């Protein structure tokens, strides 16, 4: 039998051994690195040692600038064992965790996501933390979408709404319920009634396979910031809910402003904005089920904005973009390089409406089916070809439709009219600074009633053409003059020349102005035949 003293010594020894063992297990090794990724240095690599059974959490954070990080981890045999682009649905920073199967030297690379032809870039901070499996708890915290208060959820048939009632992200329970009901209403209209395919589900992202909608404070006190965002997440591949087999479909997660208090004066205004925003963002999720990452972002924004008018015509927010769109008709169609960094794409929902006015609403779904397999303008070309139509013809039609304001939503345009580039009041030559690809100038032909010859001069590209539009009362007529044609101003209250650039290519952000001149002379020639009669009941004279 052991003495009491010996028992005490054994107990103390066991306690100290356990304490030392736990302390050793709890110890971690941490490395901090920093650097810069750009065109010259698109990737950096760091090495560290791990024993079998040890775990590591690696995180990379951008330190300002425009940087979207990607982490990749390689084992001692240089085999890729873990990779991460975005640590959570709304962060461009990266984080990954891994438990070593074999010991040895591991290598992690930090690189940047390539935005098509030009990559992101900027400074970064990298942290490598090695220890036992407890270090992996940090990964869950890094990967979780952070609210300003405890998270609440509402599950509907197809959606999980995430929100909080505390802090800067606070939304009321009533508002969150209104979002939940609105999302199901949108599903019913866009998927069940109209027939768009359901977007792919996201597995267990957000806690279950329902589509996730986060209500968060997205705007600052001045109202700057997005009303909502939709981001592709998960693996890119095929959407099982569509007929074509895609290579670039992806599941999505959505954010919607938590209360719209920065832009709305009353609860009704907030609910209307929420409904328009939800219809817009959900349709991005539908689009991602066809194609993700096409360089022509205008397809996405123009279609989603148009879908606001289709889904909730009384709550749509699309018409607010028309005035801006009308103000810059001379710029490249589809460009994101406008003075307001891409707002033109939203205003070009009118082009989608223009296509629908000619071919019916099915044309837009046909376009997205082509986008599943084609890139850039090829998708539009292949959509129009069965209708014996072309991109220049469709865009010229669209530019004229904008002039006469032949849209059912025109009463909500708040008096917006296309920009008047000039006014010709007599015969002679007038010179203009130019038009970018698929853009147009509008020139008033304010000459005495008569017959006139209009010639394009000082325009060597051969890509410009002139249309004449005569308007009287509630009716307008358009005629193609080409590069040298005759127009009669007799019988028209207003006559406009629409100078249109037929040129286009897939780089919609590298656009050039094509200058030109117009030579107007009196003639006895025969006017060009009328190409189309337009309803002009919403026309307003250009100022």
ZADRENDO-392293 format. One record per residue (C-alpha): x, y, z; residue number from 1. Coordinates in steps of 0.5 Angstrom, whole numbers. Layout:
N
+-------+-------+-------+-----+
|    px |    py |    pz | num |
+-------+-------+-------+-----+
|     X |     Y |     Z | NUM |
...
+-------+-------+-------+-----+
// end
This chain:
543
+-------+-------+-------+-----+
|    px |    py |    pz | num |
+-------+-------+-------+-----+
|     0 |     0 |     0 |   1 |
|     3 |     7 |    -2 |   2 |
|     4 |    12 |     3 |   3 |
|     0 |    18 |     3 |   4 |
|     6 |    22 |     1 |   5 |
|     8 |    18 |    -5 |   6 |
|     0 |    18 |    -7 |   7 |
|     1 |    26 |    -7 |   8 |
|     7 |    26 |   -11 |   9 |
|     4 |    22 |   -16 |  10 |
|    -2 |    26 |   -17 |  11 |
|     3 |    32 |   -17 |  12 |
|     7 |    29 |   -23 |  13 |
|     1 |    27 |   -27 |  14 |
|    -2 |    34 |   -26 |  15 |
|     4 |    37 |   -28 |  16 |
|     5 |    32 |   -34 |  17 |
|    -2 |    33 |   -36 |  18 |
|    -1 |    41 |   -36 |  19 |
|     5 |    41 |   -40 |  20 |
|     2 |    36 |   -45 |  21 |
|    -4 |    41 |   -46 |  22 |
|     0 |    47 |   -46 |  23 |
|     4 |    44 |   -52 |  24 |
|    -2 |    41 |   -56 |  25 |
|    -5 |    48 |   -55 |  26 |
|     2 |    52 |   -58 |  27 |
|     1 |    54 |   -65 |  28 |
|     7 |    57 |   -70 |  29 |
|     4 |    63 |   -73 |  30 |
|     8 |    66 |   -79 |  31 |
|     6 |    73 |   -82 |  32 |
|     8 |    75 |   -89 |  33 |
|     6 |    81 |   -94 |  34 |
|     7 |    83 |  -101 |  35 |
|     4 |    86 |  -107 |  36 |
|     1 |    82 |  -113 |  37 |
|     1 |    86 |  -120 |  38 |
|     2 |    84 |  -127 |  39 |
|    10 |    84 |  -126 |  40 |
|     9 |    79 |  -120 |  41 |
|     2 |    75 |  -120 |  42 |
|     4 |    70 |  -115 |  43 |
|     8 |    69 |  -109 |  44 |
|    10 |    63 |  -105 |  45 |
|    11 |    61 |   -98 |  46 |
|    14 |    54 |   -95 |  47 |
|    13 |    52 |   -88 |  48 |
|    14 |    45 |   -84 |  49 |
|     8 |    41 |   -81 |  50 |
|     8 |    34 |   -78 |  51 |
|     3 |    29 |   -80 |  52 |
|    -3 |    30 |   -76 |  53 |
|    -2 |    38 |   -75 |  54 |
|    -7 |    43 |   -78 |  55 |
|    -6 |    49 |   -81 |  56 |
|   -11 |    55 |   -83 |  57 |
|    -8 |    60 |   -88 |  58 |
|   -11 |    67 |   -89 |  59 |
|   -10 |    72 |   -94 |  60 |
|   -13 |    79 |   -94 |  61 |
|   -12 |    85 |   -99 |  62 |
|    -9 |    91 |   -96 |  63 |
|   -13 |    96 |  -100 |  64 |
|   -13 |    97 |  -108 |  65 |
|   -17 |    92 |  -113 |  66 |
|   -14 |    85 |  -110 |  67 |
|   -18 |    79 |  -110 |  68 |
|   -14 |    74 |  -107 |  69 |
|   -13 |    66 |  -109 |  70 |
|   -10 |    61 |  -104 |  71 |
|    -7 |    54 |  -106 |  72 |
|    -4 |    49 |  -102 |  73 |
|     1 |    44 |  -104 |  74 |
|     4 |    38 |  -100 |  75 |
|    11 |    35 |  -100 |  76 |
|    10 |    32 |  -106 |  77 |
|     7 |    38 |  -109 |  78 |
|     0 |    36 |  -110 |  79 |
|    -5 |    41 |  -109 |  80 |
|    -9 |    39 |  -103 |  81 |
|   -13 |    45 |  -102 |  82 |
|   -15 |    52 |  -105 |  83 |
|   -20 |    58 |  -104 |  84 |
|   -22 |    64 |  -108 |  85 |
|   -27 |    67 |  -103 |  86 |
|   -27 |    66 |   -96 |  87 |
|   -35 |    67 |   -96 |  88 |
|   -40 |    69 |  -100 |  89 |
|   -39 |    77 |  -100 |  90 |
|   -31 |    77 |   -99 |  91 |
|   -26 |    77 |  -104 |  92 |
|   -21 |    75 |   -99 |  93 |
|   -19 |    68 |   -98 |  94 |
|   -18 |    63 |   -93 |  95 |
|   -17 |    55 |   -92 |  96 |
|   -15 |    50 |   -87 |  97 |
|   -12 |    43 |   -88 |  98 |
|   -10 |    37 |   -83 |  99 |
|    -3 |    34 |   -86 | 100 |
|    -3 |    27 |   -88 | 101 |
|     4 |    27 |   -89 | 102 |
|    10 |    31 |   -85 | 103 |
|    14 |    35 |   -89 | 104 |
|    15 |    42 |   -93 | 105 |
|     9 |    45 |   -95 | 106 |
|     8 |    50 |  -100 | 107 |
|     2 |    56 |  -100 | 108 |
|     1 |    60 |  -106 | 109 |
|    -2 |    67 |  -106 | 110 |
|    -5 |    69 |  -113 | 111 |
|   -10 |    74 |  -116 | 112 |
|   -16 |    73 |  -119 | 113 |
|   -16 |    75 |  -127 | 114 |
|   -22 |    79 |  -129 | 115 |
|   -22 |    77 |  -136 | 116 |
|   -16 |    80 |  -139 | 117 |
|   -13 |    84 |  -134 | 118 |
|   -12 |    82 |  -127 | 119 |
|   -13 |    85 |  -120 | 120 |
|    -8 |    88 |  -116 | 121 |
|    -5 |    91 |  -110 | 122 |
|    -2 |    89 |  -103 | 123 |
|    -4 |    83 |   -99 | 124 |
|    -3 |    81 |   -92 | 125 |
|    -2 |    73 |   -91 | 126 |
|    -2 |    69 |   -84 | 127 |
|     0 |    62 |   -83 | 128 |
|    -2 |    59 |   -77 | 129 |
|     0 |    51 |   -75 | 130 |
|    -2 |    47 |   -69 | 131 |
|    -7 |    42 |   -67 | 132 |
|   -14 |    41 |   -70 | 133 |
|   -17 |    47 |   -65 | 134 |
|   -14 |    52 |   -70 | 135 |
|   -19 |    50 |   -75 | 136 |
|   -24 |    53 |   -71 | 137 |
|   -22 |    60 |   -74 | 138 |
|   -23 |    58 |   -81 | 139 |
|   -31 |    57 |   -79 | 140 |
|   -30 |    64 |   -76 | 141 |
|   -27 |    67 |   -82 | 142 |
|   -32 |    63 |   -87 | 143 |
|   -38 |    66 |   -84 | 144 |
|   -42 |    72 |   -86 | 145 |
|   -41 |    77 |   -81 | 146 |
|   -47 |    81 |   -78 | 147 |
|   -47 |    86 |   -74 | 148 |
|   -51 |    82 |   -69 | 149 |
|   -54 |    75 |   -68 | 150 |
|   -56 |    72 |   -74 | 151 |
|   -64 |    70 |   -75 | 152 |
|   -66 |    66 |   -81 | 153 |
|   -73 |    65 |   -84 | 154 |
|   -74 |    59 |   -89 | 155 |
|   -79 |    59 |   -94 | 156 |
|   -80 |    53 |  -100 | 157 |
|   -74 |    56 |  -104 | 158 |
|   -70 |    61 |  -100 | 159 |
|   -67 |    62 |   -93 | 160 |
|   -67 |    69 |   -91 | 161 |
|   -61 |    71 |   -86 | 162 |
|   -62 |    78 |   -82 | 163 |
|   -61 |    81 |   -75 | 164 |
|   -65 |    86 |   -71 | 165 |
|   -58 |    89 |   -68 | 166 |
|   -53 |    94 |   -70 | 167 |
|   -52 |    97 |   -77 | 168 |
|   -55 |    91 |   -81 | 169 |
|   -61 |    91 |   -77 | 170 |
|   -68 |    89 |   -80 | 171 |
|   -74 |    89 |   -77 | 172 |
|   -78 |    82 |   -77 | 173 |
|   -83 |    85 |   -81 | 174 |
|   -79 |    87 |   -86 | 175 |
|   -75 |    80 |   -86 | 176 |
|   -82 |    77 |   -87 | 177 |
|   -84 |    82 |   -93 | 178 |
|   -77 |    80 |   -96 | 179 |
|   -79 |    72 |   -95 | 180 |
|   -86 |    73 |   -98 | 181 |
|   -83 |    77 |  -104 | 182 |
|   -78 |    72 |  -106 | 183 |
|   -83 |    67 |  -106 | 184 |
|   -87 |    71 |  -111 | 185 |
|   -81 |    72 |  -115 | 186 |
|   -80 |    65 |  -116 | 187 |
|   -87 |    64 |  -118 | 188 |
|   -87 |    69 |  -123 | 189 |
|   -80 |    68 |  -126 | 190 |
|   -80 |    61 |  -125 | 191 |
|   -87 |    58 |  -125 | 192 |
|   -91 |    63 |  -130 | 193 |
|   -85 |    66 |  -135 | 194 |
|   -81 |    59 |  -135 | 195 |
|   -74 |    61 |  -133 | 196 |
|   -70 |    55 |  -131 | 197 |
|   -69 |    55 |  -123 | 198 |
|   -62 |    57 |  -121 | 199 |
|   -57 |    51 |  -119 | 200 |
|   -58 |    50 |  -111 | 201 |
|   -52 |    51 |  -107 | 202 |
|   -51 |    45 |  -103 | 203 |
|   -50 |    47 |   -96 | 204 |
|   -48 |    54 |   -96 | 205 |
|   -52 |    58 |   -91 | 206 |
|   -54 |    52 |   -87 | 207 |
|   -58 |    48 |   -92 | 208 |
|   -59 |    48 |  -100 | 209 |
|   -64 |    53 |  -100 | 210 |
|   -62 |    60 |  -104 | 211 |
|   -59 |    65 |   -99 | 212 |
|   -61 |    72 |   -98 | 213 |
|   -57 |    76 |   -93 | 214 |
|   -61 |    83 |   -91 | 215 |
|   -55 |    87 |   -90 | 216 |
|   -53 |    95 |   -89 | 217 |
|   -50 |    96 |   -96 | 218 |
|   -51 |   104 |   -97 | 219 |
|   -48 |   109 |   -93 | 220 |
|   -51 |   115 |   -90 | 221 |
|   -51 |   119 |   -97 | 222 |
|   -54 |   113 |  -100 | 223 |
|   -48 |   111 |  -104 | 224 |
|   -47 |   103 |  -105 | 225 |
|   -51 |    98 |  -108 | 226 |
|   -58 |    96 |  -107 | 227 |
|   -57 |    89 |  -107 | 228 |
|   -51 |    84 |  -110 | 229 |
|   -51 |    77 |  -113 | 230 |
|   -45 |    73 |  -113 | 231 |
|   -43 |    66 |  -116 | 232 |
|   -41 |    61 |  -111 | 233 |
|   -38 |    54 |  -111 | 234 |
|   -36 |    50 |  -117 | 235 |
|   -37 |    52 |  -124 | 236 |
|   -41 |    47 |  -129 | 237 |
|   -47 |    45 |  -131 | 238 |
|   -54 |    47 |  -128 | 239 |
|   -59 |    41 |  -128 | 240 |
|   -65 |    45 |  -129 | 241 |
|   -63 |    47 |  -136 | 242 |
|   -64 |    44 |  -143 | 243 |
|   -57 |    46 |  -145 | 244 |
|   -51 |    43 |  -142 | 245 |
|   -47 |    49 |  -139 | 246 |
|   -40 |    49 |  -137 | 247 |
|   -40 |    56 |  -134 | 248 |
|   -46 |    55 |  -129 | 249 |
|   -46 |    57 |  -122 | 250 |
|   -50 |    57 |  -116 | 251 |
|   -51 |    64 |  -113 | 252 |
|   -52 |    68 |  -106 | 253 |
|   -56 |    75 |  -106 | 254 |
|   -55 |    81 |  -101 | 255 |
|   -61 |    86 |  -101 | 256 |
|   -60 |    93 |   -97 | 257 |
|   -63 |    92 |   -90 | 258 |
|   -68 |    97 |   -90 | 259 |
|   -67 |   102 |   -95 | 260 |
|   -67 |   108 |   -90 | 261 |
|   -62 |   112 |   -94 | 262 |
|   -66 |   112 |  -100 | 263 |
|   -73 |   112 |   -98 | 264 |
|   -78 |   117 |   -94 | 265 |
|   -83 |   112 |   -92 | 266 |
|   -84 |   105 |   -91 | 267 |
|   -88 |   104 |   -97 | 268 |
|   -82 |   107 |  -101 | 269 |
|   -77 |   102 |   -98 | 270 |
|   -82 |    96 |   -99 | 271 |
|   -82 |    98 |  -107 | 272 |
|   -75 |    99 |  -107 | 273 |
|   -74 |    92 |  -104 | 274 |
|   -79 |    88 |  -109 | 275 |
|   -75 |    91 |  -115 | 276 |
|   -68 |    90 |  -112 | 277 |
|   -70 |    83 |  -110 | 278 |
|   -73 |    81 |  -117 | 279 |
|   -67 |    84 |  -120 | 280 |
|   -62 |    80 |  -116 | 281 |
|   -66 |    74 |  -116 | 282 |
|   -65 |    74 |  -124 | 283 |
|   -58 |    75 |  -123 | 284 |
|   -58 |    68 |  -120 | 285 |
|   -62 |    65 |  -126 | 286 |
|   -57 |    68 |  -131 | 287 |
|   -51 |    65 |  -127 | 288 |
|   -55 |    58 |  -128 | 289 |
|   -53 |    59 |  -135 | 290 |
|   -47 |    63 |  -135 | 291 |
|   -42 |    66 |  -130 | 292 |
|   -36 |    71 |  -132 | 293 |
|   -38 |    73 |  -139 | 294 |
|   -34 |    79 |  -141 | 295 |
|   -40 |    83 |  -143 | 296 |
|   -43 |    85 |  -137 | 297 |
|   -49 |    89 |  -140 | 298 |
|   -52 |    82 |  -142 | 299 |
|   -53 |    81 |  -134 | 300 |
|   -55 |    88 |  -132 | 301 |
|   -60 |    90 |  -138 | 302 |
|   -63 |    83 |  -137 | 303 |
|   -64 |    84 |  -130 | 304 |
|   -66 |    91 |  -130 | 305 |
|   -71 |    89 |  -136 | 306 |
|   -74 |    83 |  -131 | 307 |
|   -76 |    88 |  -126 | 308 |
|   -81 |    91 |  -131 | 309 |
|   -84 |    84 |  -132 | 310 |
|   -84 |    82 |  -125 | 311 |
|   -86 |    88 |  -121 | 312 |
|   -89 |    93 |  -126 | 313 |
|   -92 |    97 |  -121 | 314 |
|   -85 |    97 |  -117 | 315 |
|   -80 |    97 |  -122 | 316 |
|   -74 |   102 |  -121 | 317 |
|   -71 |   101 |  -128 | 318 |
|   -74 |   107 |  -131 | 319 |
|   -69 |   111 |  -127 | 320 |
|   -64 |   109 |  -131 | 321 |
|   -67 |   112 |  -138 | 322 |
|   -65 |   119 |  -137 | 323 |
|   -57 |   117 |  -136 | 324 |
|   -58 |   112 |  -142 | 325 |
|   -61 |   118 |  -147 | 326 |
|   -56 |   123 |  -145 | 327 |
|   -50 |   119 |  -148 | 328 |
|   -53 |   115 |  -154 | 329 |
|   -46 |   116 |  -158 | 330 |
|   -42 |   112 |  -153 | 331 |
|   -41 |   104 |  -155 | 332 |
|   -46 |   100 |  -154 | 333 |
|   -45 |    95 |  -148 | 334 |
|   -39 |    99 |  -145 | 335 |
|   -38 |   100 |  -138 | 336 |
|   -33 |   105 |  -139 | 337 |
|   -38 |   111 |  -139 | 338 |
|   -38 |   117 |  -134 | 339 |
|   -41 |   113 |  -129 | 340 |
|   -37 |   107 |  -129 | 341 |
|   -42 |   102 |  -132 | 342 |
|   -49 |   105 |  -131 | 343 |
|   -51 |   105 |  -138 | 344 |
|   -51 |    98 |  -138 | 345 |
|   -57 |    98 |  -133 | 346 |
|   -61 |   103 |  -138 | 347 |
|   -60 |    99 |  -144 | 348 |
|   -66 |    94 |  -141 | 349 |
|   -69 |    98 |  -146 | 350 |
|   -66 |    94 |  -152 | 351 |
|   -68 |    88 |  -149 | 352 |
|   -75 |    91 |  -149 | 353 |
|   -74 |    93 |  -156 | 354 |
|   -72 |    86 |  -158 | 355 |
|   -79 |    84 |  -154 | 356 |
|   -83 |    89 |  -158 | 357 |
|   -81 |    85 |  -165 | 358 |
|   -80 |    78 |  -163 | 359 |
|   -84 |    77 |  -156 | 360 |
|   -81 |    76 |  -149 | 361 |
|   -78 |    69 |  -151 | 362 |
|   -73 |    72 |  -155 | 363 |
|   -69 |    74 |  -148 | 364 |
|   -69 |    66 |  -146 | 365 |
|   -67 |    64 |  -153 | 366 |
|   -61 |    69 |  -152 | 367 |
|   -59 |    66 |  -145 | 368 |
|   -59 |    59 |  -148 | 369 |
|   -54 |    62 |  -153 | 370 |
|   -50 |    65 |  -148 | 371 |
|   -49 |    58 |  -144 | 372 |
|   -45 |    56 |  -150 | 373 |
|   -43 |    63 |  -154 | 374 |
|   -39 |    69 |  -151 | 375 |
|   -39 |    76 |  -153 | 376 |
|   -43 |    79 |  -159 | 377 |
|   -43 |    72 |  -162 | 378 |
|   -49 |    70 |  -157 | 379 |
|   -53 |    76 |  -160 | 380 |
|   -51 |    74 |  -167 | 381 |
|   -53 |    67 |  -166 | 382 |
|   -60 |    69 |  -163 | 383 |
|   -62 |    74 |  -168 | 384 |
|   -60 |    70 |  -174 | 385 |
|   -66 |    65 |  -174 | 386 |
|   -70 |    71 |  -175 | 387 |
|   -66 |    74 |  -181 | 388 |
|   -64 |    80 |  -176 | 389 |
|   -57 |    83 |  -175 | 390 |
|   -54 |    86 |  -169 | 391 |
|   -53 |    93 |  -173 | 392 |
|   -60 |    92 |  -175 | 393 |
|   -63 |    91 |  -168 | 394 |
|   -59 |    97 |  -165 | 395 |
|   -61 |   102 |  -171 | 396 |
|   -68 |   100 |  -169 | 397 |
|   -67 |   101 |  -162 | 398 |
|   -63 |   108 |  -163 | 399 |
|   -69 |   110 |  -167 | 400 |
|   -74 |   107 |  -162 | 401 |
|   -71 |   111 |  -157 | 402 |
|   -72 |   118 |  -161 | 403 |
|   -79 |   117 |  -161 | 404 |
|   -80 |   114 |  -154 | 405 |
|   -84 |   108 |  -157 | 406 |
|   -84 |   104 |  -150 | 407 |
|   -90 |   102 |  -146 | 408 |
|   -86 |   105 |  -140 | 409 |
|   -85 |   112 |  -143 | 410 |
|   -90 |   116 |  -139 | 411 |
|   -85 |   114 |  -133 | 412 |
|   -79 |   117 |  -136 | 413 |
|   -80 |   123 |  -133 | 414 |
|   -79 |   127 |  -139 | 415 |
|   -72 |   124 |  -141 | 416 |
|   -71 |   125 |  -149 | 417 |
|   -64 |   123 |  -153 | 418 |
|   -59 |   128 |  -153 | 419 |
|   -59 |   133 |  -159 | 420 |
|   -52 |   133 |  -162 | 421 |
|   -54 |   139 |  -167 | 422 |
|   -59 |   143 |  -171 | 423 |
|   -58 |   144 |  -178 | 424 |
|   -62 |   150 |  -181 | 425 |
|   -60 |   150 |  -188 | 426 |
|   -56 |   147 |  -193 | 427 |
|   -49 |   146 |  -193 | 428 |
|   -44 |   142 |  -189 | 429 |
|   -44 |   141 |  -181 | 430 |
|   -38 |   137 |  -178 | 431 |
|   -39 |   133 |  -171 | 432 |
|   -34 |   130 |  -166 | 433 |
|   -36 |   123 |  -168 | 434 |
|   -40 |   116 |  -165 | 435 |
|   -37 |   110 |  -162 | 436 |
|   -39 |   103 |  -164 | 437 |
|   -46 |   102 |  -164 | 438 |
|   -47 |   109 |  -162 | 439 |
|   -52 |   114 |  -165 | 440 |
|   -52 |   122 |  -166 | 441 |
|   -59 |   125 |  -167 | 442 |
|   -59 |   132 |  -171 | 443 |
|   -65 |   136 |  -172 | 444 |
|   -66 |   137 |  -179 | 445 |
|   -70 |   144 |  -178 | 446 |
|   -70 |   146 |  -185 | 447 |
|   -76 |   149 |  -189 | 448 |
|   -80 |   144 |  -192 | 449 |
|   -77 |   141 |  -198 | 450 |
|   -73 |   135 |  -201 | 451 |
|   -66 |   135 |  -199 | 452 |
|   -60 |   130 |  -201 | 453 |
|   -56 |   128 |  -194 | 454 |
|   -49 |   126 |  -195 | 455 |
|   -44 |   123 |  -190 | 456 |
|   -37 |   126 |  -191 | 457 |
|   -30 |   126 |  -188 | 458 |
|   -32 |   119 |  -186 | 459 |
|   -27 |   114 |  -189 | 460 |
|   -29 |   108 |  -184 | 461 |
|   -35 |   107 |  -188 | 462 |
|   -38 |   104 |  -182 | 463 |
|   -43 |   110 |  -181 | 464 |
|   -50 |   110 |  -184 | 465 |
|   -56 |   116 |  -184 | 466 |
|   -63 |   115 |  -182 | 467 |
|   -68 |   120 |  -183 | 468 |
|   -74 |   120 |  -178 | 469 |
|   -80 |   124 |  -179 | 470 |
|   -85 |   126 |  -174 | 471 |
|   -92 |   128 |  -174 | 472 |
|   -98 |   128 |  -169 | 473 |
|   -98 |   121 |  -166 | 474 |
|   -94 |   117 |  -172 | 475 |
|   -87 |   117 |  -174 | 476 |
|   -83 |   114 |  -180 | 477 |
|   -76 |   112 |  -181 | 478 |
|   -72 |   111 |  -188 | 479 |
|   -65 |   109 |  -189 | 480 |
|   -61 |   114 |  -193 | 481 |
|   -55 |   110 |  -192 | 482 |
|   -49 |   115 |  -194 | 483 |
|   -52 |   119 |  -199 | 484 |
|   -60 |   119 |  -199 | 485 |
|   -66 |   124 |  -200 | 486 |
|   -71 |   126 |  -195 | 487 |
|   -77 |   130 |  -195 | 488 |
|   -79 |   135 |  -190 | 489 |
|   -85 |   137 |  -192 | 490 |
|   -91 |   134 |  -188 | 491 |
|   -87 |   133 |  -182 | 492 |
|   -87 |   137 |  -176 | 493 |
|   -80 |   135 |  -174 | 494 |
|   -75 |   131 |  -178 | 495 |
|   -69 |   128 |  -175 | 496 |
|   -62 |   125 |  -178 | 497 |
|   -60 |   119 |  -174 | 498 |
|   -53 |   118 |  -175 | 499 |
|   -51 |   111 |  -173 | 500 |
|   -44 |   107 |  -173 | 501 |
|   -45 |   100 |  -175 | 502 |
|   -38 |    98 |  -173 | 503 |
|   -37 |    93 |  -167 | 504 |
|   -33 |    88 |  -164 | 505 |
|   -32 |    84 |  -157 | 506 |
|   -28 |    89 |  -153 | 507 |
|   -34 |    94 |  -151 | 508 |
|   -29 |    98 |  -147 | 509 |
|   -24 |   100 |  -152 | 510 |
|   -28 |   104 |  -156 | 511 |
|   -26 |   110 |  -161 | 512 |
|   -30 |   116 |  -164 | 513 |
|   -31 |   116 |  -171 | 514 |
|   -32 |   123 |  -173 | 515 |
|   -36 |   125 |  -179 | 516 |
|   -39 |   131 |  -183 | 517 |
|   -46 |   132 |  -186 | 518 |
|   -47 |   135 |  -193 | 519 |
|   -54 |   138 |  -194 | 520 |
|   -57 |   140 |  -201 | 521 |
|   -63 |   142 |  -204 | 522 |
|   -65 |   137 |  -209 | 523 |
|   -71 |   134 |  -214 | 524 |
|   -69 |   127 |  -212 | 525 |
|   -74 |   121 |  -210 | 526 |
|   -74 |   121 |  -202 | 527 |
|   -72 |   114 |  -199 | 528 |
|   -77 |   109 |  -198 | 529 |
|   -80 |   109 |  -191 | 530 |
|   -77 |   103 |  -187 | 531 |
|   -82 |   103 |  -181 | 532 |
|   -88 |   106 |  -178 | 533 |
|   -87 |   108 |  -171 | 534 |
|   -92 |   110 |  -166 | 535 |
|   -90 |   116 |  -163 | 536 |
|   -95 |   118 |  -158 | 537 |
|   -90 |   119 |  -153 | 538 |
|   -85 |   123 |  -157 | 539 |
|   -82 |   129 |  -154 | 540 |
|   -78 |   134 |  -159 | 541 |
|   -71 |   134 |  -157 | 542 |
|   -68 |   140 |  -154 | 543 |
+-------+-------+-------+-----+
// end
